[in-house]
Amino acid sequence: MNREKEIYKVTLVGGAVNVLLLAFKFVAGIVAHSSAMVADALHSLSDFVTDILVLVFVKISSKPQDKSHDYGHGKYETLAMTVIGIALMAVALGIIVKGATKIAAWANGEALKAPGMLAFWAAIVSIVLKEAVYRYSIIKAKKLNSKAVEANAWHHRSDALSSIGTAVGIGGAIFLGERWAILDPIASVVVGAFIVKVAFDLLKNGIGDLMEQSLPDEVENEILALVSGIPGVSMPHELRTRRIGNHYAIELHILMDGGISLREAHDKATEVENLLRQHYGEETHVAVHVEPTEEQQ
């Protein structure tokens, strides 16, 4: 099964779970009068929307290079991760505002109704299912080297962790008595704050890649070490790197004996390219500029 179909399969599994939880949480939140559970339901709704985004953008990113996209369409997958981060941030801020509004109302003397047990059990079910989907998705993301699937996996994990906060808040409001009903909106604010952190990390990585951010130092150092280990090649420099979707783009200069033939220099540059593609994947874009050693320039 090819990479695109595997990504579809992972995303559809997560989407099916999101649809079930979305309906269950909304019903539980409304019937059990729980603002924390309604907030959790909105989080599941954002999960479902991002599942659709992943399916659309991965379809586009899998297209081969064409006349208008010399480097392929991999950036669309990075764009999907960024859009997921924006959606997640919007949901988180909405949750925080709604929870804070209820807390303010309580502080002004308004009585809050304690949530019902249905909301508590909905939170428990959500924790179990979303953690299972996260573990499945993150394993597949690493295997497929997909940033979009990884972002979606963390979206599932954020939902599982937010449901833990929801369960604590709802449980406290139920088992400690109605005077502790304030724990329910407090839990929703805590959940929102956690989701903000997850969204910020996704946006930081996504925008970094879209803005041609270099690969991490450890990867660049590894590239230099690999190239330096090739006999006849010395002083790799002017290294430039970036990520194109789930692939790397690597450009660098190398020094070689100026007395060798053009054919030998070409073959050695090809050896450098093949080594890097063997190490980082056949889709890696590699550009090598050959220079003669200083005494022969």
C-alpha positions in Angstrom: 0.0 0.0 0.0 1.4 3.4 -1.0 2.1 6.3 1.3 -1.0 8.3 0.3 -3.4 5.4 0.9 -1.8 4.8 4.3 -2.2 8.4 5.3 -5.9 8.2 4.2 -6.4 5.1 6.2 -4.9 6.6 9.4 -6.9 9.8 9.0 -10.2 8.0 8.3 -9.7 5.9 11.5 -9.3 9.1 13.5 -12.2 10.8 11.7 -14.5 7.9 12.5 -13.6 8.2 16.2 -14.0 12.0 16.1 -17.5 11.7 14.7 -18.6 9.3 17.4 -17.1 11.4 20.2 -18.4 14.6 18.7 -22.0 13.5 18.9 -21.6 11.8 22.3 -19.9 14.8 23.9 -22.4 17.4 22.6 -25.3 15.3 23.8 -23.6 14.7 27.2 -22.6 18.3 27.6 -26.1 19.7 26.9 -28.0 17.0 28.8 -25.6 17.1 31.8 -25.3 20.9 31.8 -21.5 20.8 31.5 -19.6 23.7 29.9 -16.4 21.7 30.2 -17.9 18.9 28.2 -19.3 21.2 25.5 -15.8 22.7 25.3 -14.4 19.2 24.8 -17.0 18.6 22.1 -15.9 21.7 20.3 -12.3 20.3 20.5 -13.6 17.1 18.9 -15.3 19.1 16.2 -11.9 20.8 15.4 -10.4 17.4 15.2 -12.9 16.3 12.6 -12.4 19.4 10.5 -8.6 18.9 10.6 -9.1 15.3 9.5 -10.8 16.6 6.4 -8.0 19.1 5.8 -5.4 16.4 6.0 -7.2 14.3 3.4 -7.5 17.2 1.0 -3.9 18.6 1.4 -2.2 15.2 1.3 -4.0 14.4 -1.9 -2.5 17.6 -3.4 1.0 17.2 -1.8 1.4 13.7 -3.4 1.3 15.1 -6.9 4.6 14.8 -8.7 6.6 17.9 -9.8 5.2 19.7 -12.8 5.9 22.8 -14.9 4.7 25.2 -12.3 6.1 23.3 -9.3 9.7 22.3 -10.0 10.2 21.1 -6.4 6.9 19.1 -6.2 3.9 19.9 -4.1 5.2 18.8 -0.7 4.7 22.3 0.9 0.9 21.6 0.8 1.4 19.0 3.5 3.2 21.7 5.6 0.4 24.1 4.9 -2.0 21.5 6.2 -0.1 21.3 9.5 -0.2 25.1 9.8 -3.9 25.3 9.1 -4.5 22.6 11.8 -2.5 24.8 14.2 -4.6 27.8 13.4 -7.8 25.9 13.8 -6.7 24.5 17.1 -5.7 27.9 18.4 -9.1 29.4 17.5 -10.9 26.6 19.3 -8.7 27.0 22.3 -9.2 30.7 22.6 -13.0 30.2 22.3 -12.9 27.6 25.1 -11.0 30.0 27.3 -13.3 32.9 26.7 -16.4 30.9 27.4 -15.0 29.3 30.5 -13.7 32.7 31.8 -17.2 34.2 31.2 -18.8 31.6 33.4 -16.2 32.1 36.1 -16.8 35.8 36.1 -20.5 35.2 36.4 -20.0 32.9 39.4 -17.8 35.6 41.0 -20.6 38.0 40.6 -23.0 35.8 42.6 -24.6 33.7 39.8 -25.2 30.1 40.8 -23.8 27.4 38.6 -25.5 24.0 38.2 -23.4 21.0 38.9 -23.0 18.7 35.8 -24.5 15.3 35.6 -22.8 11.9 35.5 -23.3 11.4 31.8 -20.7 14.2 31.2 -18.2 12.5 33.5 -18.5 9.1 31.7 -18.3 10.9 28.3 -14.9 12.3 29.4 -13.6 8.9 30.5 -14.6 7.3 27.1 -13.0 10.2 25.3 -9.7 9.7 27.2 -9.5 6.0 26.3 -10.4 6.3 22.7 -8.4 9.4 21.8 -5.2 8.1 23.5 -5.6 4.9 21.5 -6.0 6.9 18.3 -3.0 9.1 19.2 -0.7 6.1 19.7 -1.9 4.5 16.4 -1.4 7.8 14.5 2.0 8.8 15.9 3.4 5.3 15.0 2.1 5.7 11.4 3.3 9.3 11.2 6.9 8.3 12.0 6.7 5.3 9.6 5.3 7.4 6.8 7.4 10.5 7.7 4.3 12.7 7.5 4.2 16.0 9.3 0.5 16.4 8.6 -0.3 13.0 10.2 2.0 13.8 13.1 0.2 17.2 13.7 -3.1 15.4 13.6 -1.8 12.8 16.0 -0.9 15.5 18.5 -4.4 16.9 17.9 -5.8 13.6 19.1 -3.4 13.6 22.1 -4.5 17.1 23.0 -8.1 15.9 23.0 -7.2 13.0 25.3 -5.4 15.3 27.7 -8.1 17.9 27.6 -10.6 15.2 28.5 -8.5 14.4 31.6 -8.9 18.0 32.7 -12.5 17.8 31.8 -13.0 14.6 33.8 -11.3 16.1 36.9 -13.4 19.3 36.7 -16.7 17.5 36.1 -15.9 14.8 38.7 -15.0 17.5 41.3 -18.1 19.4 40.6 -20.2 16.2 40.9 -18.7 14.5 43.9 -17.8 17.5 46.0 -21.3 19.0 45.8 -23.0 21.9 43.9 -21.0 24.6 45.7 -17.9 23.2 43.8 -19.7 23.5 40.4 -17.2 26.3 39.6 -14.6 23.5 38.9 -16.4 22.7 35.6 -15.7 26.1 33.9 -12.3 26.2 35.6 -11.5 22.8 33.9 -12.6 24.2 30.6 -10.1 27.1 30.9 -7.3 24.8 31.9 -8.1 22.6 28.8 -8.1 25.7 26.6 -4.7 26.8 27.9 -3.2 23.4 27.2 -4.6 23.4 23.7 -3.0 26.8 23.1 0.4 25.3 23.8 -0.1 22.4 21.4 -1.4 24.8 18.7 1.6 27.2 19.2 4.1 24.3 18.7 2.3 23.2 15.5 2.3 26.8 14.2 5.9 27.3 15.1 7.0 24.2 13.1 4.6 24.8 10.2 5.4 28.5 9.7 9.1 27.7 10.1 9.0 25.2 7.2 6.9 27.5 5.0 9.5 30.3 5.6 12.3 28.1 4.5 13.7 27.4 8.0 16.9 25.4 7.9 17.0 21.8 9.1 18.1 21.3 12.8 21.8 21.6 13.6 22.2 17.9 14.3 20.9 17.1 10.8 23.2 19.7 9.1 26.2 18.4 11.1 25.3 14.8 10.0 25.2 15.9 6.4 28.6 17.5 6.6 30.1 14.4 8.3 28.6 12.1 5.6 30.1 14.2 2.8 33.4 14.6 4.5 33.8 10.8 4.7 33.8 10.4 0.9 37.3 9.8 -0.4 38.5 12.7 -2.7 36.0 15.1 -1.2 37.0 17.8 1.3 35.8 20.9 3.0 32.0 20.7 2.4 30.7 24.3 2.9 28.0 26.8 2.0 25.5 24.3 3.2 21.9 25.3 2.7 19.0 23.1 3.8 15.2 23.2 4.1 12.2 20.9 4.2 9.8 20.4 1.3 6.8 18.6 2.8 8.2 15.3 4.2 11.4 15.6 2.1 14.7 17.4 2.5 16.4 19.8 0.1 20.2 20.0 0.5 22.6 22.3 -1.4 26.3 22.5 -0.7 29.8 23.2 -2.1 32.7 20.7 -2.0 36.4 20.9 -2.8 38.1 18.4 -5.1 41.5 18.0 -6.8 41.6 20.5 -9.7 43.7 18.2 -11.7 41.1 15.5 -12.2 39.0 15.2 -15.3 35.5 16.7 -15.7 34.1 13.1 -15.8 35.8 12.2 -12.6 34.5 15.4 -10.9 31.0 14.6 -12.1 31.1 11.0 -10.9 32.3 12.1 -7.5 29.6 14.7 -7.2 27.0 12.1 -8.2 28.5 9.8 -5.4 27.8 12.6 -2.9 24.2 13.0 -4.2 23.6 9.2 -4.1 24.9 9.0 -0.5 22.6 11.7 0.7 19.6 10.3 -1.0 20.4 6.8 0.3 20.5 8.3 3.8 17.6 10.7 3.7 15.3 9.2 1.0 15.2 9.0 -2.7 13.0 12.1 -3.0 15.7 14.3 -1.3 16.6 17.2 -3.5 20.5 17.5 -3.7 22.5 20.1 -5.5 26.3 19.9 -5.4 28.7 22.7 -6.5 32.2 21.5 -7.1 35.3 23.8 -6.6 39.0 23.0 -7.1 41.3 23.0 -4.0 42.7 26.4 -3.2 46.2 25.8 -4.6 44.8 24.9 -8.0 42.2 27.6 -8.4 
